[in-house]
Amino acid sequence: MEELGGGGNGSPPRVSAGKPPRHGGTVHSARDRHSAMSVPAFASAQDLRCLDLEKEAGEVLAECSPRGVLDDGLRCLDSETTSKASTSYTETQMIRSSFALWHGFFRLWKHKSMRRLSSFPPIGFRKRSRRRRSNRDSRVPMPDSTSAADNESSFKPTWRNFTISELEKATNNFNSENMIGKGGSAEIYRGCLENGQLVAVKKITRGTTEEKTHNFLSEMGVLVHVDHPNTARLIGVGVEGGMHLVLVLSPHGSLANLLHDSKDKLAWGIRYKVAVGTANGLEYLHERCHKRIIHRDIKAANILLTEDFEPQICDFGLAKWLPDEVTHHTLPSFEGTFGYLAPEYCMHGVVDEKTDVFAFGILLLELISGRRAVNSSQQSLLMWAKPLLEQNRIRDLVDPSLGDSYDSKQMDRAAKTAYICIQHSSVLRPRMSEVLKLLSGGDEGRAENGRALHRSFLRRTYSEEIFDAEEYNATRYLSDISRHKQIAFDF
Ligand SMILES: Nc1ncnc2c1ncn2[C@@H]1O[C@H](COP(=O)(O)OP(=O)(O)OP(=O)(O)O)[C@@H](O)[C@H]1O
């Protein structure tokens, strides 16, 4: 997704094989659309048979959508939506039937297995797997011995449903002057609620009704379950007259805005803060959320900045949830943004934490150099920066507009961290918790020599296994990238 006007200004487009990149925005694969509206990953085969949905089960094994989200969405729709005047009947019906499908499924599922039910907490209730208990975010208060069932009956959603008239009022009828972003699937409008709160209203605009519904539900499903200072905040949704996500407004827009489109150059101190904050947000998604969330589209346009330049990861349209027992996703279609795509994804469609780590490495290079991931001549930042990093020519990487106004120790750490994150072999890439240590100077030894790390230090991921099995070099990576570009642009 690009900023408004960003699609044609050299920002790398997000693509999907078999579909043209549209205004540089999100395009989802047919399989994704299908699966996201189907059944949750933690359904038993028996449940699925009851609903005659076995066929989808194989496809959506690792596809999760939060039980509480959609259950509650249904309640919201039934109880709060009042104004029908400008409702698009087809879209509202579509959302209702998606909710209804989920609702029916969840009723059955709830009835059949309270144990499984407790594996996914309702909104506003945090429960994390034992695996991550020690890593929990200490900022978030945890309910102690209360059971999931008790919590289910007592929890209140942390978001609300907006009527179309409320959204129209807030955005001055979605006035084009209030449009602050536009991508492949959505337009984003600045708005002001009656209580004075500034919001960003993301109106899903592109695609068929099914595609729009998928995009809306997928993103909502993640947004309602993440709660971290470095992830975007959902205030509510609106399903009349289209599908809308209402988010807290980020006054500075995205990092791409400030880094590439602004006359005023971003100071190094802010860039470093953005790097550390984004790493924090990703570490939360990968390692401290109740389910592992892979963002899949980390890039400068998807990092929003708060008033005091705290970064917030946004746009969860491509995000995937990985249950603990699932090592990875293998995606049949090609989605993402040129310039940020990890080799194993290009080659095998494999998605796990390390694909985000790779994209984060590219983001670090953008912060260091002030260059785009892919420039207007389609040259990749990766290919430009890698030889410089290999020769330890960090000074040559640095954005000339910074002059000498940067902390050289921070710069050094950022460059070396980037180098490790962009390793072709995902085995050699660190996890986000390690990235945090590297960036903040807590793991200097590893930063000094990314290739000499001890493998036993890392928990192995599927993409790591793959790289053990075969060699994937820069030439093959480039050829894969150009093949994918060809497919995307020729369509
Ligand atoms: N909460 C917000 N506050 C301020 N600006 C925002 C906010 N959310 C989005 N934007 C702006 O809108 C742009 C697009 O947002 P987003 O990436 O969520 O849209 P999208 O249509 O999902 O994109 P894509 O095509 O990648 O799917 C952002 O890069 C940012 O400039």
The ligand as a Gaussian input file, in Angstrom:
#p B3LYP/6-31G(d) Opt

LIG

0 1
 N       -4.215000       5.213000      11.214000
 C       -3.676000       5.928000      10.227000
 N       -3.282000       7.190000      10.445000
 C       -2.724000       7.924000       9.449000
 N       -2.521000       7.470000       8.213000
 C       -2.887000       6.223000       7.936000
 C       -3.496000       5.378000       8.918000
 N       -3.752000       4.189000       8.366000
 C       -3.330000       4.263000       7.107000
 N       -2.810000       5.482000       6.837000
 C       -2.222000       5.953000       5.569000
 O       -2.797000       5.225000       4.529000
 C       -1.807000       4.423000       3.884000
 C       -2.427000       3.134000       3.478000
 O       -2.866000       2.377000       4.606000
 P       -2.970000       0.796000       4.530000
 O       -1.635000       0.254000       4.168000
 O       -3.600000       0.314000       5.777000
 O       -3.988000       0.628000       3.296000
 P       -4.225000      -0.627000       2.334000
 O       -5.228000      -0.262000       1.313000
 O       -4.465000      -1.837000       3.168000
 O       -2.856000      -0.831000       1.642000
 P       -2.493000      -2.064000       0.773000
 O       -2.799000      -1.709000      -0.609000
 O       -1.041000      -2.228000       1.036000
 O       -3.329000      -3.190000       1.283000
 C       -0.662000       4.291000       4.881000
 O        0.574000       4.048000       4.237000
 C       -0.719000       5.642000       5.552000
 O       -0.066000       6.622000       4.773000

